């Protein structure tokens, strides 16, 4: 059975996509110019002192924006870490200071001031001011969606998520998937997801579609926020005494809360999942779980069969306009493989397994 489960793990790892962060077509970059250190000296008769000051300020702002965008991009694509180191945070604060001295009323300063705060809800005024300046900026809407959800401002959070959907940064396919993901979790369970897409899709499903509001969704991205960390501990969970939200943090989070039932989304990057012993977990729906309820193979199989036959919408698997880029349909293969093994007389399950394997270009699972 362990060999079979390991096969499922390899299958999931090969089919999962790295949870991407929502980006924006409205750039926050400024054109690269001379570095702060290389500003040329100018003779008084060629340039007034105030013009030298203006040139210096422009170059400093450009360098600050270049540095901020670089650090944001590095974190966005980092598959093992969801927060900045103390050293990187200090650099970010310095860059934000440059923008403040340039113009404290600018979009750039107010956006980056909030971004640098790690979703500090007391800094809400800055991102709201940035939103007034650039109402259609999707990076701003992303930040608003997080902070409003942390503050339980459901109406405002959903409005921000709607704008992200209209901007093409979140789709109904992802929301349909999150609906089945939530249904994979036991009553009052804890669902651990990675970044923005899963977090926003689950939030929309729970608060707009009124699905599975009993499930506590724990996005690793949100652990940067002191407010969210407090919400987690209020659920009775323990948090690691670590400054970085990374794979080691995730590993310790699972270990120190061993008595609690976690449901780990298949969309977690494999770098996180590989830190724990997956052979000790059960495949339930679209998750791995340590829940004792499912240690009994018959109980687990019965639950999965009910999910597949009566609960899952499976809208993601509709062949028309199937999203091959995300390929979320591949995450339905582990439960199908498990069910066809447990119920060999169910020819319909074998047929559906073949259909999903072909749809998701995972024909190797049929061998």
LUMVEXVO-862448 format. One line per 4 residues: number of its first residue (from 1); their letters; for each residue y, x, z of C-alpha. Coordinates in nm, 3 decimals. Example, Ala and Ser with C-alpha at 12.3 -4.5 7.8 and 13.67 -1.06 7.14 Angstrom:
<pts>
1) as) -0.450:1.230:0.780  -0.106:1.367:0.714
</pts>
This chain:
<pts>
1) xxxx) 0.000:0.000:0.000  0.237:0.291:0.077  0.174:0.433:-0.268  0.256:0.098:-0.419
5) xxxx) 0.575:0.068:-0.214  0.681:0.416:-0.317  0.635:0.306:-0.675  0.870:0.015:-0.609
9) xxxx) 1.122:0.252:-0.455  1.116:0.477:-0.762  1.156:0.170:-0.979  1.456:0.049:-0.784
13) xxxx) 1.617:0.393:-0.783  1.579:0.419:-1.157  1.732:0.079:-1.216  2.017:0.075:-0.971
17) xxxx) 2.365:0.159:-1.081  2.602:0.348:-0.856  2.830:0.099:-0.688  3.157:0.153:-0.871
21) xxxx) 3.498:0.090:-0.729  3.743:-0.148:-0.887  4.000:0.031:-1.094  4.320:-0.080:-1.255
25) xxxx) 4.462:-0.060:-1.601  4.809:-0.026:-1.446  4.827:0.347:-1.384  4.962:0.491:-1.062
29) xxxx) 4.985:0.836:-1.214  5.304:1.021:-1.289  5.321:1.277:-1.571  5.228:1.626:-1.462
33) xxxx) 5.526:1.861:-1.445  5.602:2.201:-1.297  5.437:2.266:-0.962  5.649:2.255:-0.647
37) xxxx) 5.616:2.629:-0.607  5.730:2.713:-0.961  6.064:2.531:-0.981  6.298:2.772:-1.167
41) xxxx) 6.617:2.907:-1.014  6.928:2.788:-1.197  7.271:2.946:-1.204  7.550:2.731:-1.062
45) xxxx) 7.747:2.727:-1.386  7.447:2.589:-1.580  7.350:2.310:-1.348  7.519:2.132:-1.061
49) xxxx) 7.356:2.155:-0.720  7.284:1.784:-0.718  7.097:1.819:-1.047  6.881:2.096:-0.900
53) xxxx) 6.801:1.869:-0.608  6.710:1.584:-0.844  6.480:1.810:-1.050  6.310:1.937:-0.735
57) xxxx) 6.257:1.582:-0.608  6.110:1.467:-0.940  5.863:1.753:-0.947  5.759:1.695:-0.587
61) xxxx) 5.698:1.326:-0.655  5.492:1.405:-0.964  5.283:1.656:-0.771  5.234:1.410:-0.484
65) xxxx) 5.116:1.133:-0.717  4.890:1.375:-0.901  4.734:1.484:-0.573  4.691:1.131:-0.440
69) xxxx) 4.528:1.002:-0.756  4.297:1.304:-0.768  4.180:1.251:-0.410  4.135:0.878:-0.466
73) xxxx) 3.928:0.946:-0.778  3.713:1.201:-0.596  3.632:0.951:-0.322  3.572:0.672:-0.571
77) xxxx) 3.297:0.860:-0.753  3.148:1.023:-0.444  2.795:0.884:-0.398  2.748:1.024:-0.047
81) xxxx) 3.080:0.965:0.133  3.310:0.664:0.179  3.594:0.821:0.380  3.824:1.123:0.380
85) xxxx) 3.780:1.432:0.594  4.045:1.514:0.854  4.178:1.787:0.624  4.199:1.557:0.322
89) xxxx) 4.366:1.286:0.528  4.631:1.536:0.637  4.701:1.622:0.272  4.728:1.254:0.184
93) xxxx) 4.978:1.199:0.464  5.187:1.490:0.336  5.190:1.347:-0.015  5.293:1.005:0.119
97) xxxx) 5.576:1.177:0.308  5.707:1.314:-0.022  5.710:0.962:-0.169  5.894:0.831:0.137
101) xxxx) 6.168:1.092:0.102  6.194:1.009:-0.267  6.231:0.632:-0.220  6.088:0.432:0.072
105) xxxx) 6.140:0.111:-0.124  5.939:0.220:-0.426  5.608:0.074:-0.537  5.445:0.415:-0.517
109) xxxx) 5.539:0.477:-0.155  5.439:0.131:-0.030  5.107:0.131:-0.216  5.004:0.477:-0.104
113) xxxx) 5.133:0.425:0.249  4.882:0.143:0.292  4.605:0.322:0.103  4.643:0.621:0.337
117) xxxx) 4.601:0.395:0.642  4.230:0.322:0.579  4.280:-0.055:0.583  4.493:-0.052:0.898
121) xxxx) 4.584:-0.420:0.931  4.906:-0.329:1.116  5.024:-0.170:0.789  4.986:-0.492:0.590
125) xxxx) 5.359:-0.514:0.518  5.340:-0.208:0.291  5.075:-0.341:0.054  5.241:-0.682:0.050
129) xxxx) 5.568:-0.516:-0.050  5.385:-0.326:-0.325  5.242:-0.660:-0.444  5.592:-0.807:-0.471
133) xxxx) 5.696:-0.516:-0.691  5.383:-0.521:-0.912  5.213:-0.857:-0.869  4.955:-0.798:-1.143
137) xxxx) 4.846:-0.453:-1.029  4.470:-0.475:-0.969  4.459:-0.177:-0.733  4.698:-0.368:-0.510
141) xxxx) 4.486:-0.684:-0.531  4.181:-0.483:-0.431  4.354:-0.357:-0.118  4.483:-0.706:-0.039
145) xxxx) 4.135:-0.856:-0.075  4.002:-0.611:0.184  4.277:-0.648:0.441  4.301:-1.028:0.412
149) xxxx) 3.925:-1.060:0.459  3.946:-0.836:0.767  4.218:-1.063:0.905  4.013:-1.377:0.825
153) xxxx) 4.285:-1.496:0.588  4.037:-1.666:0.359  4.287:-1.835:0.127  4.477:-1.512:0.061
157) xxxx) 4.160:-1.304:0.024  4.012:-1.546:-0.231  4.341:-1.550:-0.424  4.327:-1.171:-0.453
161) xxxx) 3.961:-1.183:-0.561  4.045:-1.449:-0.821  4.301:-1.211:-0.968  4.041:-0.936:-0.981
165) xxxx) 3.810:-1.173:-1.166  4.081:-1.269:-1.414  4.149:-0.899:-1.464  3.783:-0.839:-1.552
169) xxxx) 3.709:-0.631:-1.243  3.460:-0.878:-1.095  3.236:-1.119:-1.284  3.045:-1.439:-1.218
173) xxxx) 2.729:-1.243:-1.298  2.794:-1.027:-0.993  2.865:-1.334:-0.784  2.546:-1.501:-0.907
177) xxxx) 2.357:-1.187:-0.808  2.523:-1.177:-0.467  2.415:-1.538:-0.410  2.050:-1.439:-0.451
181) xxxx) 2.115:-1.126:-0.247  2.246:-1.333:0.045  1.946:-1.565:0.020  1.721:-1.261:0.066
185) xxxx) 1.848:-1.220:0.423  1.692:-1.390:0.724  1.896:-1.636:0.930  2.190:-1.460:1.102
189) xxxx) 2.081:-1.128:0.953  2.291:-0.820:0.876  2.324:-0.727:0.508  2.437:-0.370:0.435
193) xxxx) 2.607:-0.314:0.100  2.800:-0.022:-0.042  3.141:-0.082:-0.196  3.392:-0.329:-0.328
197) xxxx) 3.190:-0.513:-0.591  2.912:-0.625:-0.356  3.160:-0.690:-0.075  3.391:-0.910:-0.284
201) xxxx) 3.106:-1.091:-0.460  2.939:-1.175:-0.127  3.272:-1.281:0.022  3.335:-1.513:-0.272
205) xxxx) 2.985:-1.663:-0.250  3.017:-1.721:0.123  3.374:-1.849:0.138  3.428:-2.013:-0.201
209) xxxx) 3.076:-2.139:-0.274  2.990:-2.191:0.095  2.661:-2.002:0.068  2.485:-1.836:0.362
213) xxxx) 2.786:-1.799:0.589  2.546:-1.705:0.871  2.486:-1.363:0.713  2.702:-1.076:0.840
217) xxxx) 2.788:-0.857:0.541  2.849:-0.493:0.633  3.009:-0.295:0.347  2.999:0.078:0.420
221) xxxx) 3.343:0.104:0.256  3.495:-0.121:0.524  3.380:0.108:0.806  3.692:0.312:0.734
225) xxxx) 3.881:0.030:0.907  3.918:0.029:1.286  3.940:-0.351:1.269  3.608:-0.379:1.090
229) xxxx) 3.441:-0.132:1.322  3.548:-0.353:1.612  3.402:-0.657:1.435  3.073:-0.471:1.393
233) xxxx) 3.051:-0.378:1.760  3.137:-0.734:1.857  2.816:-0.831:1.679  2.633:-0.616:1.932
237) xxxx) 2.571:-0.323:1.697  2.629:0.041:1.784  2.825:0.280:1.565  2.766:0.654:1.526
241) xxxx) 3.019:0.884:1.689  3.106:1.048:1.359  3.437:1.077:1.174  3.297:1.069:0.820
245) xxxx) 3.142:0.755:0.671  2.867:0.924:0.471  2.490:0.935:0.425  2.440:1.090:0.769
249) xxxx) 2.651:0.813:0.924  2.433:0.555:0.747  2.115:0.723:0.871  2.237:0.726:1.231
253) xxxx) 2.360:0.367:1.202  2.008:0.254:1.119  1.846:0.475:1.383  2.062:0.376:1.681
257) xxxx) 2.024:0.008:1.597  1.647:0.015:1.546  1.597:-0.303:1.748  1.817:-0.501:1.510
261) xxxx) 1.709:-0.638:1.173  1.889:-0.487:0.878  1.865:-0.593:0.515  1.958:-0.308:0.282
265) xxxx) 2.082:-0.409:-0.061  1.902:-0.254:-0.358  2.250:-0.169:-0.490  2.300:0.096:-0.222
269) xxxx) 2.304:0.439:-0.391  1.974:0.620:-0.363  2.151:0.901:-0.175  2.184:0.663:0.120
273) xxxx) 1.842:0.503:0.095  1.672:0.842:0.071  1.789:0.930:0.424  1.549:0.679:0.580
277) xxxx) 1.174:0.625:0.557  1.147:0.338:0.310  0.769:0.324:0.345  0.825:0.167:0.686
281) xxxx) 1.035:-0.111:0.533  0.938:-0.427:0.349  1.067:-0.548:0.015  1.216:-0.891:0.082
285) xxxx) 1.400:-1.056:-0.204  1.661:-0.812:-0.329  1.654:-0.598:-0.016  1.460:-0.355:0.198
289) xxxx) 1.426:-0.469:0.559  1.303:-0.342:0.892  1.279:-0.698:1.028  0.969:-0.735:1.243
293) xxxx) 0.922:-1.088:1.109  0.802:-0.946:0.778  0.566:-0.680:0.911  0.287:-0.930:0.851
297) xxxx) 0.205:-0.903:0.480  0.119:-1.274:0.447  0.448:-1.379:0.607  0.641:-1.147:0.376
301) xxxx) 0.458:-1.271:0.066  0.509:-1.636:0.158  0.880:-1.580:0.212  0.917:-1.395:-0.119
305) xxxx) 0.725:-1.662:-0.307  0.952:-1.932:-0.167  1.255:-1.728:-0.269  1.129:-1.692:-0.622
309) xxxx) 1.001:-2.046:-0.671  1.265:-2.249:-0.489  1.566:-2.051:-0.366  1.684:-1.789:-0.617
313) xxxx) 1.912:-1.922:-0.889  1.811:-1.627:-1.114  2.117:-1.690:-1.330  2.149:-1.314:-1.371
317) xxxx) 1.827:-1.318:-1.574  1.953:-1.554:-1.843  1.896:-1.372:-2.169  2.215:-1.503:-2.332
321) xxxx) 2.499:-1.257:-2.272  2.283:-1.050:-2.037  2.486:-0.763:-1.889  2.284:-0.455:-1.984
325) xxxx) 2.552:-0.220:-1.850  2.507:-0.337:-1.490  2.142:-0.428:-1.550  2.124:-0.615:-1.221
329) xxxx) 1.818:-0.797:-1.350  1.610:-0.484:-1.292  1.650:-0.540:-0.918  1.431:-0.852:-0.947
333) xxxx) 1.134:-0.644:-1.060  1.016:-0.524:-0.714  0.975:-0.879:-0.583  0.798:-0.982:-0.902
337) xxxx) 0.564:-0.684:-0.888  0.483:-0.764:-0.527  0.419:-1.132:-0.603  0.194:-1.067:-0.904
341) xxxx) -0.013:-0.837:-0.683  -0.036:-1.089:-0.400  -0.094:-1.391:-0.626  -0.301:-1.263:-0.922
345) xxxx) -0.396:-1.617:-1.026  -0.035:-1.713:-1.087  -0.015:-1.649:-1.461  0.344:-1.775:-1.466
349) xxxx) 0.449:-1.487:-1.240  0.287:-1.233:-1.470  0.466:-1.391:-1.764  0.801:-1.378:-1.585
353) xxxx) 0.741:-1.015:-1.488  0.690:-0.927:-1.853  1.003:-1.117:-1.957  1.222:-0.947:-1.697
357) xxxx) 1.077:-0.604:-1.777  1.157:-0.650:-2.145  1.502:-0.793:-2.074  1.598:-0.500:-1.852
361) xxxx) 1.432:-0.236:-2.067  1.186:-0.144:-1.790  0.864:-0.184:-1.991  0.704:0.104:-1.800
365) xxx) 0.636:-0.129:-1.506  0.386:-0.321:-1.721  0.157:-0.021:-1.768
</pts>
